[in-house]
C-alpha cells in the first residue's frame, strides 16, 4: 500500500552515475609504478614524537654537572631525562606518560618545542632537537585512493588536486579516533560490504522509519539500520513519478566519512581512518518524513525519543545529506530538533541541495545552527550545473561532477565511494557534506573539547578563498581545507617562588594560569604537598578568576623539613620548594639567645 500523500517527502541529494566503477577487483590494478613512486618519494612535513627530545651535551661536560642548569632551563615543562644514553651519547628527555596522557596533542607538541628552544639556548648543550618521525608520505594504500582526487593536497602537479581538501597533510596530525561518533542520517548502511565488514568503524545505529511502505523491510522502527534498497517502480511515489534503482546512498555517504577500513590495501579510503559511524535510517522508498528525521536528529544527539531505546553512543557530528523544497521557517519542528541537537553538543552538517538555486529556499539547508555545504568539482569551482548556493552556505566541499573529466584520467570526476556490489562515482551536495562531517570528526579527534561553534570557525577560517570565476554565486567561506588550530601553550606560574615557614605559620600561594600569554579564567587548579607531615595545603582545588589566578594556603605541619608544593592544571604543572626549620635549627637559635643573655649580664656586672 502506498503511503498517504499528506506526508512530507525528503529526498537524498545526489546524482548517480549510471555505470558504476568496477568492483574491488577492478580497482586493484590502478596502482601503477608512477603512483608507487609518488607514494614513496613525496617529501612530507616534519613530524616528531610529542613529549620527547634528543639532547647532546658539549664535549667535556659531565651529565651530573649540567643537570641543574638543564632543569632550570626546562622550568615548568616537566621533561625528565632517561637514564640510558643513545648510541651517539645523547640524552633522551621525556614528559612522563602520566602527565602526557592528560595533555592534548597540540599542547604536548607545543611543550616539546618550548623545551627544545630552552635546551638550544643552554651553554652546556651542543644540540637539541625533537625526536623526529620519518616514513613514507601519510597516504593510504587502498587501491582506489589514487582516483579519490577530492582527498589530495590542494594544488597543481603530481599527487595534487585543485579541488583537494588537504587530507595527506591532515593525516600527519591525526587519522581520526573511534571515540568520535558521526551519525549518518540517511538510507541506512550495507554492513556486509567488503570494505565495511570487520572494519571496526561501524557502531550500533537505528532504523527510525515508522511507515512500512517507506521502510521496505517488512516492519517499522527497529534497531537494524541495514539498507534493503529504495528502488521504486513508475508511479509508486505518486502519479507521474518515474522509476529509479536503489541508490545505496547512505553507504556511499558513510564511506566518505570513513565507515570502511582505510589503509587495508583494499577498496577505497575515507576522510577518517578511525571513527565510529552510526547509521540512522530515515530514507527509504520515495524518501522520508520530517517526523522521522526529527526523531533521528534527537536520538543521534543522545536525546530521548519516545518508544526508542536510548542511544548508547551519542554522536558529536551529525550528517544529513537530504533535503526538500521550502525554507526552514516553514518547518519549525525541524529547526527545534536541530536546536536541541546543537545544544547537546552535536555539530550538524547538511547538504545545500541540487537545484542550482538559492539554498535559502530549501530545508534543512536554510535552518539555523547547521553547517550548510555547497558542492565543488575537480577544479575547486562551484559545481554550478547542480549545486545550490547563496548566503546560507557556510562552506564549499567536493561534490564532484560525473559529466566532467578535468583531470583527464578517463574517468568521470565524481566522488568515489561504496555501493552495493562495489564502488561508484556519485556527485551531489550529498557527497560534499560528508567531507565536512569527516573533517569535523578529525578536528574532534585532535581536540575533543571543541564546540560546534569552534568547529565551524575552524572550517571557515582555514578554507581556501574562491574568486568570482570559481564561485559565480555565493558559496560560503571557500573550499574546505582540513587544518588544525595552532597549538596554544598553557602555562602555570607560582608566587612566591619559595616558601619558608616557622612552626604554626601559614602563607598564601598564588597560581597564575595563562594560555598563549593571556590569563585563563575558569580553570581548576589542583594543589598538593609532597609531604603533608611538613606542610599542608587548603583548599586542594581552586578555580582561576578573571585574572587567571587561584590561591591556596600553605601551612606548617607536625614535622620539620623540606618538601615541595605543586600546582597542576590539565596540561601543565609547577612546583615551589617549601621548608620548616628543623629542631636543631631552633636549638641553635635558643643557645645563641641564652649566650647573648648571659653576655649582657656579665657586661652589666663589669660595668658596676
Helices and strands as residue ranges (DSSP letters): E 11-12, E 15-16, H 24-27, G 28-30, H 33-41, E 47-57, H 63-74, E 79-85, E 91-95, H 97-100, H 105-120, E 125-133, G 145-147, G 149-151, E 153-154, E 160-161, H 167-171, E 176-186, E 202-207, H 212-215, H 249-257, E 274-281, H 290-300, E 317-320, E 322-325, G 328-330, H 332-343, E 347-351, G 359-361, E 362-363, E 371-376, E 395-398, E 415-419, E 422-427, H 429-446, H 452-461, E 490-495, E 498-501, E 506-515, E 518-519, E 524-529, E 535-538, E 541-543, E 549-556, E 561-569, E 572-580, H 583-607
